[in-house]
Amino acid sequence: MSASSPPFVRCASYSSCPACGEGSLAWDTSVDGSRCTACREVVN
């Protein structure tokens, strides 16, 4: 496996994701919305 794979965190829902950090960072979720993946910078 590649070491660059993003960590997956099991969540009850998207809102249950742990804090991502400061700024415009947000969790990228799976299709079912029940997992939190790597934090990504969100441009709105």
Secondary structure as GFF3:
##gff-version 3
##sequence-region A 1 44
A	DSSP	beta_strand	9	10	.	.	.	ID=ss1
A	DSSP	three_ten_helix	14	16	.	.	.	ID=ss2
A	DSSP	beta_strand	25	29	.	.	.	ID=ss3
A	DSSP	beta_strand	35	41	.	.	.	ID=ss4
###
